Amino acid sequence: MDSYDTNERFDAELQRLEKRLDELVVICRQLQEENNSLKQRQDSLIEERATLLQKNEQVRARVEAMITRLKSMEQTQ
């Protein structure tokens, strides 16, 4: 084996590795974008959940108040 073949194989392997590295960089960027998007979605869902819990508590309090009023109306009759 002469040095030309060795250099040629080395260059080919180096090009293969460079191509793979470029592919990994693209994948890494895509994953970062997806991760950021998922974090934003999670934050949005957390806010929505808090709002729904608050509304649920308000409705529960109103229903309990109506039940209390109905019971007091029954007792006065």
Order of alpha helices (4+ residues) and beta strands (2+ residues): alpha
